[in-house]
Amino acid sequence: MKKLSSLFKATLAVGASTMLASQSVQAEETVKVGVLHSLSGTMAISETSLRDVLLFTFDEINANGGVLGKKIEPVVADGASDWPLFAEKAEQLLVKDKVSVTFGCWTSVSRKSVLPVYEKHKGLLFYPVQYEGEEMSPNIFYTAEAVNQQAIPAVDFLLDEGYKKFYLIGTDYVYPQTTNLVLFEYLKSKGIPVENIGGGLRKDDEGNVISAGNYTPFGHSDFQQIVADIRKFAASGDACVINTINGDANVPFFKEFSASGLKSEDCPVVSFSLSEDEFRSLPAKDLVGHLGCWTYFMSIDSPANEKFKADFQAWLEKTTVPGVVKENRVTCSPMVLSYNGVYLWKAAVEKAGTFDPEKVMEALESGISFDGPGGTVTSQKNHHLTKTVYLGETLEDGQFDIIETIEDVVGEPFLKGTFSE
């Protein structure tokens, strides 16, 4: 009996040892990667697609051998359009889940919420969405468009087209406020008088302009008065609108704009947070001729883009990830900047020979290029990218007709104050 008992215990011990060894091997064969986006709330209209394209990219890389022989194991967290929650989720990803890298955030307020978390734990975050600059964290790599890769080229185009009045409108948070202050300085440096910069100015006690533009909260829905103000401002026939509204508030803004009778030939709107993805929820046929400026458009005619679009659609058809919408899907710049970011991270890991975030960032700072769907992007020492900028005009189907292309634009994050007189 004692012999049987001993044999049973030995068998259990061997079984437990084998199970632990199996779990250890499985852990060694994967690398955990964080995805931190709003899958609910006002920003889900934009961010859910970034979750989708990241999962597609991971599957694509895994099918081709993974990274340093390891398969990517995604850990998805929902920031729920709640900025303090983003910080909590970031802490969880880094401390509990022990991810090697995170791809995430859309709004600058969400990025600034997680920034101290990544710096504290020496983690690595890839940030993929156009932003205001004035920041360079050692723990963030910005695949995003800086102001000089989106807002400045768009304003230059409008100035060249002869527009003399610029109405600034945006969502009330960091990105629109800071971007519009930079544009306020830039427009003045180009000879545009202050009275021709609409939306309102706010000054401090010393008379310095600290806010330029008309701002609304996230999820704002009543734009009747603002559009009436724009109509009055545009009555002279030489006005345009610079739009930095984020999230689903773009839907009621453009519906009100269209209902007011304003058209692109009367007063074109150039948007910096409105891409093909958001146009799925908008009356695109009523917005023909309005403008967008990004470092990628779905309409780019190139083999790399055609392959990317086809592969993404094929992934959508076969994926079993819960919550992935499969119908009427498009691609857009933030999606491609997310895609590019994963491949730049992969290349940096392979160059460094390790997943260690500090070594990976050193590799990125040395300069790594990737031929993406929007053209070649190259990492810079200042944690930004050199890339191609495209200006597009909206078509009835929600796509963009590319009307101007600017190649090899270096990302410059620090512009505030450089245009002041």
ZIMOJO-V182565 format. One record per backbone hydrogen bond with DSSP energy under -1.0 kcal/mol. CO is the residue of the C=O (numbers start at 1). NH is the residue of the N-H. If there is no record, write none. Layout:
BEGIN
{{CO/NH} {CO/NH}}
END
This chain:
BEGIN
{{1/5} {2/6} {3/7} {4/8} {5/9} {6/10} {7/11} {8/12} {9/13} {10/14} {11/15} {12/16} {13/17} {14/18} {15/19} {16/20} {17/21} {18/22} {19/23} {20/24} {21/25} {22/26} {23/27} {24/28} {25/29} {29/71} {31/73} {32/100} {33/75} {34/103} {35/77} {36/105} {37/79} {41/44} {42/248} {43/46} {43/47} {44/48} {47/51} {48/52} {49/53} {50/54} {51/55} {52/56} {53/57} {54/58} {55/59} {56/60} {57/61} {58/62} {59/63} {61/64} {61/66} {62/65} {67/70} {70/67} {71/31} {73/33} {75/35} {77/37} {79/82} {82/86} {83/87} {84/88} {85/89} {86/90} {87/91} {88/92} {89/93} {90/94} {91/95} {92/96} {92/97} {93/99} {101/34} {102/126} {103/36} {107/111} {108/112} {109/113} {110/114} {111/115} {114/118} {115/119} {116/120} {117/121} {118/123} {124/102} {125/141} {126/104} {127/143} {127/144} {137/140} {139/125} {141/127} {145/131} {146/149} {147/150} {147/152} {150/154} {151/155} {152/156} {153/157} {154/158} {155/159} {156/160} {157/161} {158/163} {159/162} {165/240} {166/198} {167/242} {168/214} {169/244} {170/216} {171/173} {173/177} {174/178} {175/179} {176/180} {177/181} {178/182} {179/183} {180/184} {181/185} {182/186} {183/187} {184/188} {185/189} {186/190} {187/192} {188/191} {193/196} {194/197} {196/166} {198/168} {200/213} {202/210} {202/211} {204/207} {208/204} {211/202} {214/170} {216/172} {217/220} {223/227} {224/228} {225/229} {226/230} {227/231} {228/232} {229/233} {230/234} {232/235} {234/237} {238/164} {238/165} {240/167} {241/270} {242/169} {243/272} {244/171} {247/250} {248/251} {249/253} {250/254} {251/255} {252/256} {253/257} {254/258} {255/259} {256/260} {258/261} {263/267} {268/241} {269/291} {270/243} {275/279} {277/280} {278/281} {279/282} {282/284} {283/286} {284/287} {287/290} {290/394} {291/271} {292/392} {294/390} {297/300} {300/302} {302/306} {303/307} {304/308} {305/309} {306/310} {307/311} {308/312} {309/313} {310/314} {311/315} {312/316} {313/317} {314/318} {315/319} {321/324} {332/336} {333/337} {334/338} {335/339} {336/340} {337/341} {338/342} {339/343} {340/344} {341/345} {342/346} {343/347} {344/348} {345/349} {346/350} {347/351} {348/352} {349/353} {349/354} {356/360} {357/361} {358/362} {359/363} {360/364} {361/365} {364/367} {368/379} {370/372} {370/377} {372/375} {375/372} {377/370} {378/386} {380/383} {383/142} {384/380} {386/378} {387/409} {389/406} {390/294} {391/403} {391/404} {392/292} {393/401} {394/289} {395/398} {399/395} {401/393} {404/391} {406/389} {409/387} {413/134} {415/418}}
END
